[in-house]
Amino acid sequence: MLGNVYEWTSDWYGPYVAEGVQIDPQGPASGKDKVVRGGSWNSPPHYMRASDRVFRTPDYRYADVGFR
């Protein structure tokens, strides 16, 4: 379900190592920000995609980010 809340992932945010089409790309092993995906009720329509990835600090708390 997309667009309800951004979904936390276990991935650290960072650039992908390889270019082109990837299946289950691996991000960095550590970092300071986590990836959230899927858009929220508060997002413009172009963010409502599973492939959209943005970052938030792990201690970020707001009504538009959560777990599904």
All heavy atoms as TSV, in Angstrom:
chain	resi	resn	atom	element	x	y	z
A	1	MET	N	N	0.852	-1.169	0.000
A	1	MET	CA	C	0.000	0.000	0.000
A	1	MET	C	C	0.899	1.234	0.000
A	1	MET	O	O	1.764	1.382	0.854
A	1	MET	CB	C	-0.891	-0.014	1.240
A	1	MET	CG	C	-1.727	1.218	1.337
A	1	MET	SD	S	-2.968	1.227	2.642
A	1	MET	CE	C	-2.184	0.492	4.005
A	2	LEU	N	N	0.705	2.075	-0.967
A	2	LEU	CA	C	1.504	3.289	-1.071
A	2	LEU	C	C	0.667	4.496	-0.661
A	2	LEU	O	O	-0.543	4.517	-0.835
A	2	LEU	CB	C	1.997	3.472	-2.502
A	2	LEU	CG	C	2.853	2.330	-3.035
A	2	LEU	CD1	C	3.149	2.537	-4.499
A	2	LEU	CD2	C	4.113	2.191	-2.246
A	3	GLY	N	N	1.341	5.504	-0.128
A	3	GLY	CA	C	0.665	6.758	0.146
A	3	GLY	C	C	0.062	6.911	1.523
A	3	GLY	O	O	-0.414	7.979	1.867
A	4	ASN	N	N	0.049	5.874	2.335
A	4	ASN	CA	C	-0.481	6.013	3.686
A	4	ASN	C	C	0.557	6.722	4.556
A	4	ASN	O	O	0.331	7.829	5.026
A	4	ASN	CB	C	-0.838	4.635	4.250
A	4	ASN	CG	C	-1.522	4.703	5.573
A	4	ASN	OD1	O	-1.999	5.738	5.987
A	4	ASN	ND2	N	-1.560	3.588	6.267
A	5	VAL	N	N	1.679	6.066	4.792
A	5	VAL	CA	C	2.824	6.682	5.465
A	5	VAL	C	C	4.088	6.207	4.754
A	5	VAL	O	O	4.105	5.136	4.152
A	5	VAL	CB	C	2.919	6.301	6.968
A	5	VAL	CG1	C	1.770	6.882	7.748
A	5	VAL	CG2	C	3.046	4.823	7.184
A	6	TYR	N	N	5.137	7.024	4.809
A	6	TYR	CA	C	6.431	6.540	4.354
A	6	TYR	C	C	6.788	5.326	5.193
A	6	TYR	O	O	6.511	5.277	6.392
A	6	TYR	CB	C	7.514	7.591	4.551
A	6	TYR	CG	C	7.618	8.608	3.459
A	6	TYR	CD1	C	7.075	9.878	3.610
A	6	TYR	CD2	C	8.283	8.309	2.284
A	6	TYR	CE1	C	7.196	10.821	2.607
A	6	TYR	CE2	C	8.405	9.248	1.278
A	6	TYR	CZ	C	7.858	10.501	1.447
A	6	TYR	OH	O	7.981	11.424	0.457
A	7	GLU	N	N	7.421	4.336	4.594
A	7	GLU	CA	C	7.784	3.121	5.300
A	7	GLU	C	C	9.279	3.105	5.608
A	7	GLU	O	O	10.120	3.270	4.715
A	7	GLU	CB	C	7.446	1.900	4.448
A	7	GLU	CG	C	7.747	0.602	5.123
A	7	GLU	CD	C	7.336	-0.581	4.268
A	7	GLU	OE1	O	6.905	-0.388	3.132
A	7	GLU	OE2	O	7.459	-1.710	4.760
A	8	TRP	N	N	9.608	2.922	6.893
A	8	TRP	CA	C	11.003	2.756	7.270
A	8	TRP	C	C	11.565	1.492	6.627
A	8	TRP	O	O	10.873	0.489	6.523
A	8	TRP	CB	C	11.146	2.602	8.790
A	8	TRP	CG	C	10.978	3.859	9.559
A	8	TRP	CD1	C	9.916	4.190	10.347
A	8	TRP	CD2	C	11.883	4.955	9.652
A	8	TRP	NE1	N	10.101	5.417	10.916
A	8	TRP	CE2	C	11.309	5.919	10.500
A	8	TRP	CE3	C	13.118	5.234	9.092
A	8	TRP	CZ2	C	11.935	7.123	10.807
A	8	TRP	CZ3	C	13.737	6.439	9.395
A	8	TRP	CH2	C	13.146	7.359	10.248
A	9	THR	N	N	12.799	1.531	6.220
A	9	THR	CA	C	13.498	0.332	5.756
A	9	THR	C	C	14.720	0.112	6.649
A	9	THR	O	O	15.076	0.985	7.448
A	9	THR	CB	C	13.962	0.457	4.288
A	9	THR	OG1	O	15.026	1.406	4.229
A	9	THR	CG2	C	12.815	0.878	3.385
A	10	SER	N	N	15.372	-1.005	6.506
A	10	SER	CA	C	16.589	-1.264	7.284
A	10	SER	C	C	17.839	-0.727	6.579
A	10	SER	O	O	18.935	-0.829	7.114
A	10	SER	CB	C	16.737	-2.762	7.555
A	10	SER	OG	O	16.848	-3.459	6.336
A	11	ASP	N	N	17.685	-0.169	5.385
A	11	ASP	CA	C	18.821	0.310	4.587
A	11	ASP	C	C	19.313	1.672	5.057
A	11	ASP	O	O	18.516	2.560	5.358
A	11	ASP	CB	C	18.436	0.441	3.116
A	11	ASP	CG	C	18.069	-0.872	2.468
A	11	ASP	OD1	O	18.484	-1.921	2.995
A	11	ASP	OD2	O	17.373	-0.840	1.456
A	12	TRP	N	N	20.620	1.818	5.076
A	12	TRP	CA	C	21.222	3.136	5.286
A	12	TRP	C	C	21.179	3.887	3.970
A	12	TRP	O	O	21.304	3.295	2.897
A	12	TRP	CB	C	22.668	2.998	5.765
A	12	TRP	CG	C	22.774	2.438	7.137
A	12	TRP	CD1	C	23.115	1.172	7.473
A	12	TRP	CD2	C	22.511	3.114	8.362
A	12	TRP	NE1	N	23.078	1.018	8.832
A	12	TRP	CE2	C	22.715	2.199	9.403
A	12	TRP	CE3	C	22.120	4.414	8.688
A	12	TRP	CZ2	C	22.554	2.542	10.747
A	12	TRP	CZ3	C	21.954	4.753	10.017
A	12	TRP	CH2	C	22.164	3.821	11.031
A	13	TYR	N	N	21.011	5.188	4.020
A	13	TYR	CA	C	20.921	5.996	2.808
A	13	TYR	C	C	22.319	6.292	2.280
A	13	TYR	O	O	23.218	6.642	3.032
A	13	TYR	CB	C	20.202	7.313	3.098
A	13	TYR	CG	C	19.933	8.115	1.858
A	13	TYR	CD1	C	18.827	7.843	1.078
A	13	TYR	CD2	C	20.789	9.129	1.453
A	13	TYR	CE1	C	18.568	8.562	-0.070
A	13	TYR	CE2	C	20.536	9.854	0.313
A	13	TYR	CZ	C	19.430	9.570	-0.447
A	13	TYR	OH	O	19.181	10.280	-1.584
A	14	GLY	N	N	22.484	6.160	0.978
A	14	GLY	CA	C	23.743	6.469	0.318
A	14	GLY	C	C	23.626	6.151	-1.150
A	14	GLY	O	O	22.616	5.599	-1.600
A	15	PRO	N	N	24.629	6.496	-1.912
A	15	PRO	CA	C	24.570	6.211	-3.346
A	15	PRO	C	C	24.675	4.720	-3.618
A	15	PRO	O	O	25.309	3.975	-2.860
A	15	PRO	CB	C	25.791	6.949	-3.902
A	15	PRO	CG	C	26.731	7.038	-2.752
A	15	PRO	CD	C	25.871	7.138	-1.511
A	16	TYR	N	N	24.026	4.295	-4.688
A	16	TYR	CA	C	24.179	2.910	-5.127
A	16	TYR	C	C	25.549	2.755	-5.749
A	16	TYR	O	O	26.063	3.661	-6.393
A	16	TYR	CB	C	23.113	2.532	-6.152
A	16	TYR	CG	C	21.724	2.403	-5.571
A	16	TYR	CD1	C	20.637	3.018	-6.166
A	16	TYR	CD2	C	21.496	1.658	-4.426
A	16	TYR	CE1	C	19.363	2.891	-5.637
A	16	TYR	CE2	C	20.233	1.532	-3.891
A	16	TYR	CZ	C	19.176	2.143	-4.505
A	16	TYR	OH	O	17.926	2.017	-3.977
A	17	VAL	N	N	26.134	1.582	-5.589
A	17	VAL	CA	C	27.481	1.326	-6.104
A	17	VAL	C	C	27.473	1.116	-7.606
A	17	VAL	O	O	28.311	1.630	-8.322
A	17	VAL	CB	C	28.113	0.107	-5.383
A	17	VAL	CG1	C	29.487	-0.182	-5.925
A	17	VAL	CG2	C	28.170	0.357	-3.892
A	18	ALA	N	N	26.504	0.367	-8.119
A	18	ALA	CA	C	26.445	0.044	-9.550
A	18	ALA	C	C	25.429	0.921	-10.268
A	18	ALA	O	O	24.518	1.462	-9.665
A	18	ALA	CB	C	26.080	-1.422	-9.727
A	19	GLU	N	N	25.583	1.047	-11.558
A	19	GLU	CA	C	24.652	1.805	-12.398
A	19	GLU	C	C	23.687	0.849	-13.080
A	19	GLU	O	O	23.902	-0.349	-13.125
A	19	GLU	CB	C	25.438	2.578	-13.473
A	19	GLU	CG	C	26.364	3.630	-12.918
A	19	GLU	CD	C	25.627	4.791	-12.280
A	19	GLU	OE1	O	24.564	5.178	-12.789
A	19	GLU	OE2	O	26.118	5.297	-11.262
A	20	GLY	N	N	22.622	1.393	-13.634
A	20	GLY	CA	C	21.690	0.595	-14.422
A	20	GLY	C	C	20.659	-0.124	-13.570
A	20	GLY	O	O	20.486	0.145	-12.396
A	21	VAL	N	N	19.981	-1.082	-14.199
A	21	VAL	CA	C	18.928	-1.842	-13.537
A	21	VAL	C	C	19.544	-2.765	-12.488
A	21	VAL	O	O	20.501	-3.475	-12.761
A	21	VAL	CB	C	18.126	-2.670	-14.562
A	21	VAL	CG1	C	17.112	-3.543	-13.872
A	21	VAL	CG2	C	17.459	-1.744	-15.566
A	22	GLN	N	N	18.966	-2.755	-11.285
A	22	GLN	CA	C	19.458	-3.596	-10.200
A	22	GLN	C	C	18.286	-4.286	-9.526
A	22	GLN	O	O	17.200	-3.741	-9.458
A	22	GLN	CB	C	20.186	-2.756	-9.161
A	22	GLN	CG	C	21.379	-2.010	-9.702
A	22	GLN	CD	C	22.019	-1.170	-8.627
A	22	GLN	OE1	O	22.267	-1.641	-7.528
A	22	GLN	NE2	N	22.256	0.079	-8.933
A	23	ILE	N	N	18.513	-5.470	-9.028
A	23	ILE	CA	C	17.520	-6.186	-8.237
A	23	ILE	C	C	18.035	-6.229	-6.810
A	23	ILE	O	O	19.126	-6.727	-6.555
A	23	ILE	CB	C	17.285	-7.605	-8.785
A	23	ILE	CG1	C	16.715	-7.504	-10.203
A	23	ILE	CG2	C	16.352	-8.389	-7.873
A	23	ILE	CD1	C	16.598	-8.824	-10.921
A	24	ASP	N	N	17.254	-5.697	-5.877
A	24	ASP	CA	C	17.615	-5.610	-4.468
A	24	ASP	C	C	18.995	-4.987	-4.281
A	24	ASP	O	O	19.908	-5.607	-3.739
A	24	ASP	CB	C	17.548	-6.991	-3.799
A	24	ASP	CG	C	17.599	-6.894	-2.291
A	24	ASP	OD1	O	17.346	-5.794	-1.735
A	24	ASP	OD2	O	17.912	-7.902	-1.652
A	25	PRO	N	N	19.166	-3.731	-4.713
A	25	PRO	CA	C	20.478	-3.086	-4.582
A	25	PRO	C	C	20.852	-2.899	-3.118
A	25	PRO	O	O	20.005	-2.657	-2.266
A	25	PRO	CB	C	20.275	-1.738	-5.269
A	25	PRO	CG	C	18.816	-1.483	-5.184
A	25	PRO	CD	C	18.160	-2.826	-5.247
A	26	GLN	N	N	22.113	-3.049	-2.835
A	26	GLN	CA	C	22.622	-2.898	-1.478
A	26	GLN	C	C	23.217	-1.506	-1.310
A	26	GLN	O	O	24.029	-1.072	-2.107
A	26	GLN	CB	C	23.683	-3.958	-1.188
A	26	GLN	CG	C	23.177	-5.374	-1.318
A	26	GLN	CD	C	22.035	-5.651	-0.358
A	26	GLN	OE1	O	22.149	-5.413	0.840
A	26	GLN	NE2	N	20.933	-6.150	-0.878
A	27	GLY	N	N	22.817	-0.835	-0.280
A	27	GLY	CA	C	23.375	0.475	0.044
A	27	GLY	C	C	24.604	0.304	0.917
A	27	GLY	O	O	25.138	-0.799	1.063
A	28	PRO	N	N	25.037	1.397	1.541
A	28	PRO	CA	C	26.212	1.308	2.407
A	28	PRO	C	C	25.943	0.458	3.653
A	28	PRO	O	O	24.801	0.280	4.064
A	28	PRO	CB	C	26.486	2.758	2.786
A	28	PRO	CG	C	25.249	3.506	2.483
A	28	PRO	CD	C	24.502	2.740	1.450
A	29	ALA	N	N	27.014	-0.050	4.261
A	29	ALA	CA	C	26.898	-0.900	5.453
A	29	ALA	C	C	26.547	-0.098	6.704
A	29	ALA	O	O	26.062	-0.656	7.686
A	29	ALA	CB	C	28.203	-1.658	5.674
A	30	SER	N	N	26.786	1.207	6.686
A	30	SER	CA	C	26.454	2.061	7.825
A	30	SER	C	C	26.231	3.479	7.315
A	30	SER	O	O	26.460	3.768	6.149
A	30	SER	CB	C	27.571	2.033	8.868
A	30	SER	OG	O	28.753	2.567	8.308
A	31	GLY	N	N	25.801	4.349	8.195
A	31	GLY	CA	C	25.560	5.731	7.803
A	31	GLY	C	C	24.875	6.500	8.901
A	31	GLY	O	O	24.762	6.023	10.033
A	32	LYS	N	N	24.378	7.692	8.560
A	32	LYS	CA	C	23.684	8.489	9.567
A	32	LYS	C	C	22.194	8.620	9.282
A	32	LYS	O	O	21.428	8.984	10.162
A	32	LYS	CB	C	24.314	9.873	9.703
A	32	LYS	CG	C	24.132	10.771	8.510
A	32	LYS	CD	C	24.737	12.144	8.761
A	32	LYS	CE	C	24.352	13.076	7.649
A	32	LYS	NZ	N	23.478	14.126	8.048
A	33	ASP	N	N	21.755	8.306	8.057
A	33	ASP	CA	C	20.349	8.419	7.678
A	33	ASP	C	C	19.818	7.077	7.185
A	33	ASP	O	O	20.535	6.306	6.561
A	33	ASP	CB	C	20.172	9.450	6.554
A	33	ASP	CG	C	20.540	10.849	7.001
A	33	ASP	OD1	O	20.105	11.243	8.103
A	33	ASP	OD2	O	21.241	11.553	6.254
A	34	LYS	N	N	18.530	6.820	7.450
A	34	LYS	CA	C	17.861	5.610	6.978
A	34	LYS	C	C	16.962	5.944	5.797
A	34	LYS	O	O	16.499	7.075	5.641
A	34	LYS	CB	C	16.996	4.999	8.087
A	34	LYS	CG	C	17.790	4.373	9.201
A	34	LYS	CD	C	18.442	3.114	8.709
A	34	LYS	CE	C	18.863	2.231	9.863
A	34	LYS	NZ	N	19.267	0.932	9.408
A	35	VAL	N	N	16.694	4.947	4.960
A	35	VAL	CA	C	15.830	5.118	3.797
A	35	VAL	C	C	14.373	4.931	4.211
A	35	VAL	O	O	14.056	4.008	4.960
A	35	VAL	CB	C	16.183	4.089	2.699
A	35	VAL	CG1	C	15.199	4.151	1.546
A	35	VAL	CG2	C	17.602	4.311	2.204
A	36	VAL	N	N	13.504	5.824	3.730
A	36	VAL	CA	C	12.058	5.640	3.837
A	36	VAL	C	C	11.502	5.643	2.422
A	36	VAL	O	O	12.022	6.306	1.537
A	36	VAL	CB	C	11.376	6.708	4.729
A	36	VAL	CG1	C	11.839	6.590	6.157
A	36	VAL	CG2	C	11.601	8.107	4.212
A	37	ARG	N	N	10.440	4.855	2.184
A	37	ARG	CA	C	9.895	4.678	0.838
A	37	ARG	C	C	8.380	4.774	0.826
A	37	ARG	O	O	7.724	4.538	1.816
A	37	ARG	CB	C	10.252	3.301	0.288
A	37	ARG	CG	C	11.702	3.077	0.018
A	37	ARG	CD	C	11.905	1.716	-0.654
A	37	ARG	NE	N	13.271	1.454	-0.953
A	37	ARG	CZ	C	13.886	1.816	-2.066
A	37	ARG	NH1	N	13.238	2.469	-2.992
A	37	ARG	NH2	N	15.154	1.541	-2.263
A	38	GLY	N	N	7.835	5.075	-0.346
A	38	GLY	CA	C	6.414	4.900	-0.605
A	38	GLY	C	C	5.516	6.108	-0.492
A	38	GLY	O	O	4.348	6.023	-0.795
A	39	GLY	N	N	6.016	7.239	-0.068
A	39	GLY	CA	C	5.172	8.416	0.045
A	39	GLY	C	C	4.198	8.345	1.208
A	39	GLY	O	O	4.084	7.323	1.881
A	40	SER	N	N	3.512	9.438	1.460
A	40	SER	CA	C	2.555	9.494	2.564
A	40	SER	C	C	1.342	10.314	2.163
A	40	SER	O	O	1.292	10.890	1.079
A	40	SER	CB	C	3.199	10.119	3.801
A	40	SER	OG	O	3.275	11.527	3.671
A	41	TRP	N	N	0.396	10.408	3.064
A	41	TRP	CA	C	-0.797	11.221	2.851
A	41	TRP	C	C	-0.428	12.682	2.644
A	41	TRP	O	O	-1.185	13.460	2.099
A	41	TRP	CB	C	-1.735	11.084	4.057
A	41	TRP	CG	C	-1.046	11.431	5.348
A	41	TRP	CD1	C	-0.381	10.564	6.165
A	41	TRP	CD2	C	-0.923	12.716	5.936
A	41	TRP	NE1	N	0.156	11.236	7.239
A	41	TRP	CE2	C	-0.166	12.574	7.122
A	41	TRP	CE3	C	-1.361	13.981	5.594
A	41	TRP	CZ2	C	0.155	13.635	7.956
A	41	TRP	CZ3	C	-1.039	15.047	6.431
A	41	TRP	CH2	C	-0.297	14.861	7.596
A	42	ASN	N	N	0.762	13.070	3.068
A	42	ASN	CA	C	1.216	14.448	3.029
A	42	ASN	C	C	2.147	14.727	1.841
A	42	ASN	O	O	2.724	15.794	1.764
A	42	ASN	CB	C	1.929	14.740	4.356
A	42	ASN	CG	C	2.102	16.195	4.636
A	42	ASN	OD1	O	1.334	17.026	4.171
A	42	ASN	ND2	N	3.113	16.525	5.415
A	43	SER	N	N	2.307	13.775	0.924
A	43	SER	CA	C	3.269	13.877	-0.168
A	43	SER	C	C	2.598	14.211	-1.499
A	43	SER	O	O	1.461	13.806	-1.734
A	43	SER	CB	C	3.996	12.545	-0.364
A	43	SER	OG	O	4.637	12.147	0.796
A	44	PRO	N	N	3.331	14.888	-2.393
A	44	PRO	CA	C	2.829	15.056	-3.758
A	44	PRO	C	C	2.728	13.693	-4.453
A	44	PRO	O	O	3.440	12.755	-4.083
A	44	PRO	CB	C	3.896	15.919	-4.434
A	44	PRO	CG	C	4.705	16.507	-3.338
A	44	PRO	CD	C	4.597	15.577	-2.173
A	45	PRO	N	N	1.860	13.559	-5.446
A	45	PRO	CA	C	1.635	12.260	-6.104
A	45	PRO	C	C	2.892	11.594	-6.666
A	45	PRO	O	O	2.989	10.370	-6.641
A	45	PRO	CB	C	0.658	12.598	-7.229
A	45	PRO	CG	C	-0.064	13.801	-6.755
A	45	PRO	CD	C	0.945	14.582	-5.947
A	46	HIS	N	N	3.870	12.356	-7.144
A	46	HIS	CA	C	5.043	11.722	-7.740
A	46	HIS	C	C	5.926	11.002	-6.713
A	46	HIS	O	O	6.816	10.254	-7.083
A	46	HIS	CB	C	5.849	12.715	-8.582
A	46	HIS	CG	C	6.439	13.852	-7.803
A	46	HIS	ND1	N	5.719	14.996	-7.523
A	46	HIS	CD2	C	7.651	14.023	-7.260
A	46	HIS	CE1	C	6.479	15.831	-6.832
A	46	HIS	NE2	N	7.656	15.256	-6.660
A	47	TYR	N	N	5.671	11.175	-5.420
A	47	TYR	CA	C	6.397	10.427	-4.390
A	47	TYR	C	C	5.709	9.110	-4.035
A	47	TYR	O	O	6.251	8.314	-3.288
A	47	TYR	CB	C	6.542	11.256	-3.115
A	47	TYR	CG	C	7.493	12.407	-3.246
A	47	TYR	CD1	C	7.047	13.709	-3.163
A	47	TYR	CD2	C	8.850	12.195	-3.448
A	47	TYR	CE1	C	7.906	14.780	-3.277
A	47	TYR	CE2	C	9.731	13.250	-3.570
A	47	TYR	CZ	C	9.255	14.542	-3.482
A	47	TYR	OH	O	10.117	15.592	-3.602
A	48	MET	N	N	4.535	8.863	-4.544
A	48	MET	CA	C	3.763	7.669	-4.197
A	48	MET	C	C	4.187	6.477	-5.052
A	48	MET	O	O	3.408	5.918	-5.812
A	48	MET	CB	C	2.266	7.919	-4.380
A	48	MET	CG	C	1.775	9.154	-3.754
A	48	MET	SD	S	1.308	8.868	-2.078
A	48	MET	CE	C	0.762	10.510	-1.659
A	49	ARG	N	N	5.452	6.100	-4.950
A	49	ARG	CA	C	6.005	4.968	-5.688
A	49	ARG	C	C	6.917	4.190	-4.756
A	49	ARG	O	O	7.625	4.776	-3.950
A	49	ARG	CB	C	6.854	5.434	-6.874
A	49	ARG	CG	C	6.248	6.477	-7.737
A	49	ARG	CD	C	7.177	6.928	-8.865
A	49	ARG	NE	N	8.373	7.593	-8.368
A	49	ARG	CZ	C	9.595	7.317	-8.777
A	49	ARG	NH1	N	9.817	6.391	-9.679
A	49	ARG	NH2	N	10.621	7.973	-8.286
A	50	ALA	N	N	6.922	2.894	-4.886
A	50	ALA	CA	C	7.804	2.072	-4.059
A	50	ALA	C	C	9.265	2.350	-4.375
A	50	ALA	O	O	10.133	2.194	-3.519
A	50	ALA	CB	C	7.492	0.597	-4.263
A	51	SER	N	N	9.563	2.759	-5.585
A	51	SER	CA	C	10.944	3.017	-5.969
A	51	SER	C	C	11.451	4.370	-5.478
A	51	SER	O	O	12.644	4.628	-5.521
A	51	SER	CB	C	11.101	2.929	-7.486
A	51	SER	OG	O	10.306	3.912	-8.111
A	52	ASP	N	N	10.561	5.224	-4.997
A	52	ASP	CA	C	10.993	6.513	-4.460
A	52	ASP	C	C	11.681	6.292	-3.126
A	52	ASP	O	O	11.158	5.609	-2.248
A	52	ASP	CB	C	9.789	7.444	-4.275
A	52	ASP	CG	C	10.199	8.771	-3.703
A	52	ASP	OD1	O	11.002	9.460	-4.355
A	52	ASP	OD2	O	9.734	9.118	-2.604
A	53	ARG	N	N	12.868	6.826	-2.964
A	53	ARG	CA	C	13.586	6.684	-1.699
A	53	ARG	C	C	14.065	8.040	-1.236
A	53	ARG	O	O	14.667	8.802	-1.991
A	53	ARG	CB	C	14.742	5.689	-1.823
A	53	ARG	CG	C	15.767	6.038	-2.850
A	53	ARG	CD	C	16.726	4.900	-3.158
A	53	ARG	NE	N	17.731	4.642	-2.187
A	53	ARG	CZ	C	18.921	5.250	-2.124
A	53	ARG	NH1	N	19.232	6.198	-2.967
A	53	ARG	NH2	N	19.786	4.919	-1.208
A	54	VAL	N	N	13.738	8.361	-0.018
A	54	VAL	CA	C	14.217	9.579	0.623
A	54	VAL	C	C	14.831	9.177	1.952
A	54	VAL	O	O	14.732	8.031	2.369
A	54	VAL	CB	C	13.085	10.624	0.814
A	54	VAL	CG1	C	12.538	11.076	-0.521
A	54	VAL	CG2	C	11.981	10.100	1.688
A	55	PHE	N	N	15.481	10.102	2.623
A	55	PHE	CA	C	16.160	9.743	3.864
A	55	PHE	C	C	15.627	10.547	5.038
A	55	PHE	O	O	15.112	11.644	4.893
A	55	PHE	CB	C	17.672	9.935	3.735
A	55	PHE	CG	C	18.082	11.352	3.449
A	55	PHE	CD1	C	18.364	12.220	4.483
A	55	PHE	CD2	C	18.195	11.802	2.145
A	55	PHE	CE1	C	18.741	13.529	4.229
A	55	PHE	CE2	C	18.577	13.107	1.876
A	55	PHE	CZ	C	18.853	13.967	2.921
A	56	ARG	N	N	15.744	9.935	6.200
A	56	ARG	CA	C	15.405	10.555	7.473
A	56	ARG	C	C	16.402	10.045	8.512
A	56	ARG	O	O	16.879	8.923	8.421
A	56	ARG	CB	C	13.994	10.178	7.948
A	56	ARG	CG	C	12.883	10.597	7.017
A	56	ARG	CD	C	12.642	12.096	7.113
A	56	ARG	NE	N	11.543	12.511	6.266
A	56	ARG	CZ	C	11.661	13.072	5.070
A	56	ARG	NH1	N	12.848	13.281	4.548
A	56	ARG	NH2	N	10.602	13.439	4.388
A	57	THR	N	N	16.697	10.872	9.503
A	57	THR	CA	C	17.542	10.398	10.596
A	57	THR	C	C	16.768	9.328	11.365
A	57	THR	O	O	15.538	9.384	11.440
A	57	THR	CB	C	17.934	11.549	11.545
A	57	THR	OG1	O	16.749	12.134	12.074
A	57	THR	CG2	C	18.779	12.594	10.833
A	58	PRO	N	N	17.461	8.334	11.936
A	58	PRO	CA	C	16.758	7.252	12.627
A	58	PRO	C	C	15.856	7.704	13.780
A	58	PRO	O	O	14.924	7.008	14.139
A	58	PRO	CB	C	17.889	6.355	13.139
A	58	PRO	CG	C	19.009	6.608	12.191
A	58	PRO	CD	C	18.891	8.067	11.824
A	59	ASP	N	N	16.117	8.872	14.341
A	59	ASP	CA	C	15.285	9.356	15.446
A	59	ASP	C	C	14.145	10.274	14.978
A	59	ASP	O	O	13.447	10.863	15.798
A	59	ASP	CB	C	16.140	10.059	16.499
A	59	ASP	CG	C	16.840	11.301	15.962
A	59	ASP	OD1	O	16.840	11.529	14.732
A	59	ASP	OD2	O	17.408	12.047	16.781
A	60	TYR	N	N	13.928	10.364	13.670
A	60	TYR	CA	C	12.869	11.207	13.103
A	60	TYR	C	C	11.491	10.690	13.525
A	60	TYR	O	O	11.216	9.502	13.439
A	60	TYR	CB	C	12.987	11.215	11.575
A	60	TYR	CG	C	11.952	12.038	10.867
A	60	TYR	CD1	C	12.090	13.405	10.752
A	60	TYR	CD2	C	10.834	11.433	10.304
A	60	TYR	CE1	C	11.137	14.165	10.090
A	60	TYR	CE2	C	9.883	12.182	9.636
A	60	TYR	CZ	C	10.039	13.553	9.535
A	60	TYR	OH	O	9.096	14.312	8.876
A	61	ARG	N	N	10.636	11.588	13.990
A	61	ARG	CA	C	9.277	11.221	14.396
A	61	ARG	C	C	8.300	12.223	13.797
A	61	ARG	O	O	8.435	13.427	13.995
A	61	ARG	CB	C	9.101	11.245	15.918
A	61	ARG	CG	C	10.060	10.346	16.676
A	61	ARG	CD	C	9.768	8.883	16.402
A	61	ARG	NE	N	10.637	8.012	17.141
A	61	ARG	CZ	C	11.747	7.483	16.679
A	61	ARG	NH1	N	12.164	7.756	15.478
A	61	ARG	NH2	N	12.467	6.670	17.413
A	62	TYR	N	N	7.339	11.726	13.037
A	62	TYR	CA	C	6.300	12.564	12.471
A	62	TYR	C	C	5.164	11.653	12.006
A	62	TYR	O	O	5.383	10.459	11.776
A	62	TYR	CB	C	6.828	13.414	11.309
A	62	TYR	CG	C	5.877	14.499	10.867
A	62	TYR	CD1	C	5.614	15.583	11.687
A	62	TYR	CD2	C	5.243	14.426	9.650
A	62	TYR	CE1	C	4.726	16.572	11.286
A	62	TYR	CE2	C	4.364	15.413	9.239
A	62	TYR	CZ	C	4.107	16.484	10.071
A	62	TYR	OH	O	3.232	17.461	9.685
A	63	ALA	N	N	3.994	12.190	11.831
A	63	ALA	CA	C	2.809	11.395	11.490
A	63	ALA	C	C	2.854	10.788	10.096
A	63	ALA	O	O	2.070	9.906	9.792
A	63	ALA	CB	C	1.558	12.253	11.622
A	64	ASP	N	N	3.798	11.209	9.235
A	64	ASP	CA	C	3.826	10.689	7.872
A	64	ASP	C	C	4.853	9.584	7.660
A	64	ASP	O	O	5.071	9.145	6.542
A	64	ASP	CB	C	4.040	11.810	6.860
A	64	ASP	CG	C	5.420	12.444	6.912
A	64	ASP	OD1	O	6.144	12.229	7.916
A	64	ASP	OD2	O	5.774	13.158	5.966
A	65	VAL	N	N	5.492	9.088	8.731
A	65	VAL	CA	C	6.474	8.011	8.621
A	65	VAL	C	C	6.132	6.926	9.637
A	65	VAL	O	O	5.806	7.223	10.786
A	65	VAL	CB	C	7.909	8.523	8.885
A	65	VAL	CG1	C	8.917	7.392	8.850
A	65	VAL	CG2	C	8.297	9.592	7.883
A	66	GLY	N	N	6.184	5.661	9.202
A	66	GLY	CA	C	5.870	4.578	10.127
A	66	GLY	C	C	6.194	3.223	9.548
A	66	GLY	O	O	6.985	3.090	8.627
A	67	PHE	N	N	5.569	2.199	10.108
A	67	PHE	CA	C	5.749	0.815	9.665
A	67	PHE	C	C	4.439	0.317	9.087
A	67	PHE	O	O	3.378	0.772	9.465
A	67	PHE	CB	C	6.146	-0.083	10.846
A	67	PHE	CG	C	7.479	0.263	11.421
A	67	PHE	CD1	C	7.580	1.013	12.581
A	67	PHE	CD2	C	8.630	-0.176	10.801
A	67	PHE	CE1	C	8.811	1.319	13.114
A	67	PHE	CE2	C	9.872	0.131	11.322
A	67	PHE	CZ	C	9.948	0.888	12.488
A	68	ARG	N	N	4.517	-0.635	8.175
A	68	ARG	CA	C	3.310	-1.258	7.633
A	68	ARG	C	C	3.296	-2.719	7.968
A	68	ARG	O	O	4.278	-3.351	8.103
A	68	ARG	CB	C	3.265	-1.095	6.121
A	68	ARG	CG	C	3.137	0.344	5.745
A	68	ARG	CD	C	2.922	0.473	4.267
A	68	ARG	NE	N	3.227	1.853	3.959
A	68	ARG	CZ	C	3.770	2.273	2.866
A	68	ARG	NH1	N	4.047	1.461	1.923
A	68	ARG	NH2	N	4.036	3.529	2.687
